[in-house]
Amino acid sequence: MPITTIESLDDLVKLQQNNSRLVIDFHAVWCAPCRAIAPFFQKHTDELAPHGIAFAKVDVDVVPELAAQHRITTVPTFLFIKDGRTIETLRSATPERLK
């Protein structure tokens, strides 16, 4: 399953309705650490998507209301969601922490 680009609240709602486990990468185009961590996020997507985990990206400048709703204050920030609830938040561009 490829990484889904979320461009609206409706996109996120639909993704959550169809996936009980979800990892979201909140990023920005201008963010160098976001670009640096992107290959590692893709690698985890390739490894874990077959196990029923969905992966998505949200550009905080494209969908600022989603960033505000999830209290995203720095990028990159990764949210780990299970059954509609955030179970972990990772504010880091360190590949080791993303594992």
C-alpha positions in Angstrom: 0.0 0.0 0.0 1.5 3.4 -0.9 1.7 6.4 1.3 -1.6 8.3 1.3 -1.4 12.1 0.9 -4.0 13.7 3.2 -5.3 17.0 1.9 -8.4 17.5 4.0 -10.1 16.4 7.2 -12.4 14.2 5.1 -9.4 12.4 3.7 -8.2 11.6 7.2 -11.7 10.4 8.3 -11.9 8.1 5.4 -8.5 6.7 6.0 -9.2 6.0 9.6 -12.6 4.4 8.8 -10.7 1.9 6.6 -7.6 1.3 8.7 -7.4 0.6 12.4 -3.7 1.2 12.5 -2.2 4.3 11.0 1.1 6.2 11.0 0.9 9.9 9.9 3.9 12.0 8.9 3.3 15.7 9.5 5.8 17.5 7.3 6.5 20.6 5.3 8.1 21.1 1.8 10.6 23.6 3.2 11.7 21.3 6.1 15.2 19.8 5.5 14.8 17.3 8.3 11.5 16.2 6.8 13.2 15.5 3.5 16.0 13.6 5.2 13.7 11.3 7.1 11.4 10.6 4.1 13.3 7.6 2.7 13.2 5.9 6.2 9.4 6.6 6.4 9.0 5.0 2.9 11.1 2.0 4.0 8.8 1.4 7.0 5.8 1.7 4.7 7.2 -0.9 2.4 7.9 -3.3 5.3 4.8 -2.8 7.4 1.9 -2.0 5.0 1.5 -5.7 4.2 0.8 -6.2 8.0 -2.3 -3.9 7.9 -0.7 -0.6 8.9 -1.6 2.4 6.7 0.8 5.3 6.2 0.0 8.8 5.4 1.6 12.3 5.0 0.1 15.7 5.8 1.8 18.9 4.6 1.2 21.3 7.5 1.1 24.2 5.1 -1.6 22.6 2.9 -3.8 21.4 5.7 -3.0 23.7 8.7 -6.3 22.9 10.4 -5.3 19.2 10.7 -1.9 20.3 12.1 -3.7 22.6 14.6 -6.2 19.9 15.6 -3.4 17.4 16.4 -1.3 20.1 18.1 1.6 19.8 15.7 4.1 22.4 16.7 7.2 21.1 14.9 8.0 19.1 11.8 8.5 16.3 11.3 6.0 14.9 13.7 4.8 11.3 13.5 1.5 10.2 15.0 0.8 6.5 15.6 -2.9 5.9 15.7 -4.8 2.8 16.7 -8.6 2.5 16.5 -8.9 6.3 16.1 -6.7 7.2 19.1 -3.2 8.6 19.0 -1.1 6.1 21.0 2.3 7.7 20.4 3.7 11.0 19.1 7.3 11.2 17.8 8.7 14.7 17.2 12.0 13.8 15.6 13.8 13.3 12.3 16.0 10.6 13.8 15.7 7.3 11.8 16.5 5.2 14.9 13.6 6.7 16.8 11.2 6.1 13.9 11.8 2.3 14.1 
